[in-house]
Amino acid sequence: MTPTLPNITIANQGLSQWHHDCRQYMLSINHQFDTSHQIDHVDRVLRNALQIHQDHPSDLRVIVPAVMLHDCVPIDKNSHLRQQASTLSAEHAKQKLAQWHYPDHLLSAIGDAIASHSFSANIPAVSLEAKIVQDADRLDSLGAIGMARCFMLGGRFGNPLYHENDPTAECRPLNDKAFTLDHFYTKLLKLHNTFLTETGKRLALERTQYMQQYIATLLTEINPP
């Protein structure tokens, strides 16, 4: 199920076709991504962005292509190029959009939104559109879907769910490259503090509280009273 774009003005009436074209391109390279970053992730991020856009009026001509192409250069999570992934995607996206004759005056803003969406790149999101793209992408790392994606990656890397003797790292340093549960403590449970829009902050807090409830239940099952 692909996201339904909201009603758009006559000046933007070609946006649905651009969304379709970008999505078809991402589908053509879908096999190059790990299962937590395939087309379903892109579709969810767009839904998140459109939800935030409803409360924060902004330029969908920037947001839609930026979301659709925000991961258009596949870089593995463990690659030494990981911190450059968003800037590489930004440049590739601008090149592809220019080839497709997307309005030239929007390309810089689209590139900026893509470059700044990444947590690891640590590039500030300046425009409202960039902030929405960043929040929308980070929302997909939280809540039920965020936990599922985290577990998928942990399984892909062959990591156990938790440290058998110290699951909450009370007497050891956290190591999310070795234990999947550690990633919640090193990043995911703190991520809501990085959101930039009011709607994004609210949704992030709701999803974080859900994760906290899940972890509390998990720890009870690991060590029954």
SENU-299515 format. One record per residue (C-alpha): residue number from 1; chain; x, y, z. Coordinates in Angstrom, 3 decimals, decimal comma, m for minus. Layout:
<NUM; 'A'; <X; Y; Z>>;
...
//
This chain:
<1; 'A'; <0,000; 0,000; 0,000>>;
<2; 'A'; <1,586; 3,266; m1,137>>;
<3; 'A'; <0,869; 6,552; 0,665>>;
<4; 'A'; <m1,892; 8,773; m0,645>>;
<5; 'A'; <m0,717; 12,311; m1,230>>;
<6; 'A'; <m2,910; 15,059; 0,226>>;
<7; 'A'; <m4,748; 17,481; m2,044>>;
<8; 'A'; <m2,221; 19,690; m3,768>>;
<9; 'A'; <m2,523; 23,049; m5,458>>;
<10; 'A'; <m2,754; 23,419; m9,213>>;
<11; 'A'; <0,818; 24,712; m9,241>>;
<12; 'A'; <1,931; 21,388; m7,741>>;
<13; 'A'; <m0,422; 19,127; m9,664>>;
<14; 'A'; <2,461; 17,147; m11,202>>;
<15; 'A'; <3,692; 15,977; m7,796>>;
<16; 'A'; <1,841; 12,661; m7,837>>;
<17; 'A'; <3,644; 11,663; m11,032>>;
<18; 'A'; <7,005; 12,650; m9,530>>;
<19; 'A'; <6,198; 10,542; m6,474>>;
<20; 'A'; <5,424; 7,615; m8,766>>;
<21; 'A'; <8,635; 8,081; m10,786>>;
<22; 'A'; <10,815; 8,282; m7,671>>;
<23; 'A'; <9,129; 5,228; m6,189>>;
<24; 'A'; <9,637; 3,218; m9,385>>;
<25; 'A'; <13,336; 4,087; m9,292>>;
<26; 'A'; <13,628; 2,970; m5,666>>;
<27; 'A'; <11,816; m0,250; m6,529>>;
<28; 'A'; <14,357; m0,890; m9,286>>;
<29; 'A'; <17,213; m0,867; m6,729>>;
<30; 'A'; <15,207; m2,321; m3,829>>;
<31; 'A'; <17,219; m5,558; m3,861>>;
<32; 'A'; <20,400; m3,645; m2,954>>;
<33; 'A'; <19,090; m2,663; 0,505>>;
<34; 'A'; <18,835; m4,644; 3,714>>;
<35; 'A'; <15,279; m5,594; 4,641>>;
<36; 'A'; <14,939; m2,759; 7,160>>;
<37; 'A'; <15,594; m0,118; 4,485>>;
<38; 'A'; <13,563; m1,339; 1,538>>;
<39; 'A'; <10,575; 0,302; m0,145>>;
<40; 'A'; <8,217; m0,286; 2,793>>;
<41; 'A'; <10,518; 1,909; 4,907>>;
<42; 'A'; <10,393; 4,668; 2,279>>;
<43; 'A'; <6,589; 4,482; 2,119>>;
<44; 'A'; <6,281; 4,730; 5,894>>;
<45; 'A'; <8,640; 7,695; 6,051>>;
<46; 'A'; <6,507; 9,482; 3,459>>;
<47; 'A'; <3,369; 8,814; 5,493>>;
<48; 'A'; <5,133; 10,233; 8,548>>;
<49; 'A'; <6,233; 13,303; 6,591>>;
<50; 'A'; <2,742; 13,929; 5,252>>;
<51; 'A'; <1,304; 13,644; 8,761>>;
<52; 'A'; <3,802; 16,199; 10,089>>;
<53; 'A'; <3,203; 18,430; 7,053>>;
<54; 'A'; <m0,487; 18,687; 7,959>>;
<55; 'A'; <0,477; 20,533; 11,148>>;
<56; 'A'; <3,491; 22,323; 9,682>>;
<57; 'A'; <2,620; 23,722; 6,218>>;
<58; 'A'; <5,668; 23,370; 4,003>>;
<59; 'A'; <6,772; 22,736; 0,424>>;
<60; 'A'; <5,804; 19,222; m0,648>>;
<61; 'A'; <7,782; 19,728; m3,856>>;
<62; 'A'; <10,879; 19,461; m1,642>>;
<63; 'A'; <9,593; 16,959; 0,903>>;
<64; 'A'; <8,216; 14,268; m1,414>>;
<65; 'A'; <11,307; 13,704; m3,619>>;
<66; 'A'; <13,617; 14,136; m0,609>>;
<67; 'A'; <11,793; 11,404; 1,285>>;
<68; 'A'; <11,519; 9,081; m1,676>>;
<69; 'A'; <15,244; 9,356; m2,483>>;
<70; 'A'; <16,703; 9,848; 1,012>>;
<71; 'A'; <18,390; 6,422; 0,910>>;
<72; 'A'; <19,017; 6,185; m2,834>>;
<73; 'A'; <22,677; 5,181; m2,380>>;
<74; 'A'; <22,756; 1,861; m0,479>>;
<75; 'A'; <25,474; 1,881; 2,171>>;
<76; 'A'; <25,709; m1,003; 4,651>>;
<77; 'A'; <25,303; m0,160; 8,340>>;
<78; 'A'; <28,809; m1,486; 9,044>>;
<79; 'A'; <30,470; 0,263; 6,103>>;
<80; 'A'; <33,259; 2,787; 6,705>>;
<81; 'A'; <31,250; 5,084; 4,395>>;
<82; 'A'; <28,212; 5,066; 6,697>>;
<83; 'A'; <28,667; 8,671; 7,844>>;
<84; 'A'; <28,752; 9,771; 4,197>>;
<85; 'A'; <25,641; 7,863; 3,155>>;
<86; 'A'; <23,264; 10,817; 3,323>>;
<87; 'A'; <25,547; 13,198; 1,425>>;
<88; 'A'; <26,151; 10,555; m1,247>>;
<89; 'A'; <22,388; 10,036; m1,524>>;
<90; 'A'; <21,833; 13,795; m1,709>>;
<91; 'A'; <24,207; 14,188; m4,656>>;
<92; 'A'; <22,835; 11,140; m6,450>>;
<93; 'A'; <19,254; 12,285; m5,916>>;
<94; 'A'; <19,989; 15,721; m7,367>>;
<95; 'A'; <21,650; 14,116; m10,384>>;
<96; 'A'; <18,707; 11,787; m10,996>>;
<97; 'A'; <16,124; 14,547; m10,550>>;
<98; 'A'; <18,057; 16,812; m12,922>>;
<99; 'A'; <18,097; 14,000; m15,510>>;
<100; 'A'; <14,335; 13,676; m15,067>>;
<101; 'A'; <13,965; 17,472; m15,547>>;
<102; 'A'; <12,698; 18,181; m12,044>>;
<103; 'A'; <12,478; 21,961; m11,383>>;
<104; 'A'; <16,078; 23,067; m11,043>>;
<105; 'A'; <15,450; 25,716; m8,379>>;
<106; 'A'; <14,263; 23,014; m5,927>>;
<107; 'A'; <17,256; 20,682; m6,210>>;
<108; 'A'; <19,456; 22,415; m3,639>>;
<109; 'A'; <16,736; 22,324; m0,972>>;
<110; 'A'; <16,039; 18,667; m1,745>>;
<111; 'A'; <19,729; 17,837; m1,446>>;
<112; 'A'; <19,998; 19,678; 1,867>>;
<113; 'A'; <16,993; 17,799; 3,253>>;
<114; 'A'; <18,463; 14,450; 2,264>>;
<115; 'A'; <21,952; 15,226; 3,553>>;
<116; 'A'; <20,704; 16,332; 6,971>>;
<117; 'A'; <18,272; 13,467; 7,621>>;
<118; 'A'; <20,976; 11,086; 8,845>>;
<119; 'A'; <21,686; 10,609; 12,553>>;
<120; 'A'; <25,269; 9,479; 11,953>>;
<121; 'A'; <26,115; 12,349; 9,563>>;
<122; 'A'; <25,232; 14,956; 12,230>>;
<123; 'A'; <24,407; 17,635; 9,637>>;
<124; 'A'; <21,996; 20,279; 11,003>>;
<125; 'A'; <18,572; 20,446; 9,352>>;
<126; 'A'; <17,955; 24,131; 8,632>>;
<127; 'A'; <14,795; 24,460; 6,549>>;
<128; 'A'; <11,372; 23,347; 7,755>>;
<129; 'A'; <11,276; 20,817; 4,936>>;
<130; 'A'; <14,607; 19,324; 6,054>>;
<131; 'A'; <13,363; 19,140; 9,647>>;
<132; 'A'; <10,232; 17,306; 8,519>>;
<133; 'A'; <12,233; 14,801; 6,469>>;
<134; 'A'; <14,574; 14,164; 9,402>>;
<135; 'A'; <11,729; 13,714; 11,883>>;
<136; 'A'; <9,796; 11,480; 9,490>>;
<137; 'A'; <12,768; 9,166; 8,980>>;
<138; 'A'; <13,594; 8,971; 12,697>>;
<139; 'A'; <10,004; 8,130; 13,561>>;
<140; 'A'; <10,457; 4,891; 11,633>>;
<141; 'A'; <13,204; 3,937; 14,108>>;
<142; 'A'; <10,780; 4,144; 17,031>>;
<143; 'A'; <7,670; 2,331; 18,248>>;
<144; 'A'; <6,630; m1,138; 17,150>>;
<145; 'A'; <8,050; m0,782; 13,651>>;
<146; 'A'; <11,308; 0,648; 14,969>>;
<147; 'A'; <11,752; m2,303; 17,317>>;
<148; 'A'; <11,006; m4,738; 14,506>>;
<149; 'A'; <13,607; m3,085; 12,277>>;
<150; 'A'; <16,148; m3,150; 15,117>>;
<151; 'A'; <15,589; m6,873; 15,663>>;
<152; 'A'; <15,826; m7,530; 11,919>>;
<153; 'A'; <19,240; m5,847; 11,794>>;
<154; 'A'; <20,410; m7,627; 14,933>>;
<155; 'A'; <19,491; m10,963; 13,381>>;
<156; 'A'; <21,200; m10,027; 10,132>>;
<157; 'A'; <24,425; m9,307; 12,023>>;
<158; 'A'; <24,075; m12,497; 14,057>>;
<159; 'A'; <23,845; m10,662; 17,375>>;
<160; 'A'; <22,080; m12,198; 20,389>>;
<161; 'A'; <19,079; m10,320; 21,705>>;
<162; 'A'; <20,737; m9,417; 25,011>>;
<163; 'A'; <23,714; m10,119; 27,282>>;
<164; 'A'; <22,778; m13,251; 29,194>>;
<165; 'A'; <24,112; m12,156; 32,585>>;
<166; 'A'; <23,615; m8,392; 32,372>>;
<167; 'A'; <20,886; m7,448; 29,830>>;
<168; 'A'; <20,663; m3,807; 30,986>>;
<169; 'A'; <24,463; m3,263; 31,167>>;
<170; 'A'; <24,569; m2,393; 34,855>>;
<171; 'A'; <28,079; m3,837; 35,294>>;
<172; 'A'; <29,476; m3,598; 31,765>>;
<173; 'A'; <29,808; m1,011; 28,988>>;
<174; 'A'; <26,977; m0,907; 26,464>>;
<175; 'A'; <27,853; m2,538; 23,148>>;
<176; 'A'; <25,128; m2,367; 20,513>>;
<177; 'A'; <27,370; m4,028; 17,955>>;
<178; 'A'; <27,277; m7,183; 20,083>>;
<179; 'A'; <23,813; m7,136; 21,689>>;
<180; 'A'; <20,622; m5,937; 20,041>>;
<181; 'A'; <18,959; m4,735; 23,262>>;
<182; 'A'; <21,917; m2,445; 23,917>>;
<183; 'A'; <20,941; m0,388; 20,876>>;
<184; 'A'; <17,805; 0,750; 22,681>>;
<185; 'A'; <19,936; 2,212; 25,469>>;
<186; 'A'; <22,670; 3,673; 23,259>>;
<187; 'A'; <20,327; 5,346; 20,751>>;
<188; 'A'; <16,650; 4,513; 20,357>>;
<189; 'A'; <15,366; 5,514; 23,793>>;
<190; 'A'; <17,187; 8,857; 23,486>>;
<191; 'A'; <16,190; 9,606; 19,914>>;
<192; 'A'; <12,989; 11,504; 20,793>>;
<193; 'A'; <15,151; 14,307; 22,210>>;
<194; 'A'; <16,503; 15,040; 18,710>>;
<195; 'A'; <13,170; 15,795; 17,014>>;
<196; 'A'; <12,687; 19,248; 15,524>>;
<197; 'A'; <8,970; 19,721; 14,857>>;
<198; 'A'; <6,234; 19,822; 17,495>>;
<199; 'A'; <4,265; 17,046; 15,820>>;
<200; 'A'; <7,396; 14,967; 15,407>>;
<201; 'A'; <8,241; 15,401; 19,088>>;
<202; 'A'; <4,773; 14,301; 20,146>>;
<203; 'A'; <4,751; 11,219; 17,941>>;
<204; 'A'; <8,309; 10,318; 18,943>>;
<205; 'A'; <7,458; 10,495; 22,642>>;
<206; 'A'; <4,418; 8,255; 22,132>>;
<207; 'A'; <6,503; 5,670; 20,314>>;
<208; 'A'; <9,299; 5,879; 22,883>>;
<209; 'A'; <6,855; 5,215; 25,718>>;
<210; 'A'; <5,630; 2,140; 23,847>>;
<211; 'A'; <9,216; 0,878; 23,557>>;
<212; 'A'; <9,811; 1,480; 27,257>>;
<213; 'A'; <6,747; m0,625; 28,080>>;
<214; 'A'; <7,973; m3,390; 25,791>>;
<215; 'A'; <11,434; m3,429; 27,353>>;
<216; 'A'; <9,948; m3,565; 30,855>>;
<217; 'A'; <7,908; m6,612; 29,814>>;
<218; 'A'; <10,921; m8,192; 28,132>>;
<219; 'A'; <13,079; m7,796; 31,220>>;
<220; 'A'; <10,346; m9,353; 33,360>>;
<221; 'A'; <10,264; m12,356; 31,038>>;
<222; 'A'; <14,074; m12,637; 31,075>>;
<223; 'A'; <14,189; m12,530; 34,869>>;
<224; 'A'; <10,779; m13,514; 36,272>>;
<225; 'A'; <10,102; m12,249; 39,785>>;
//
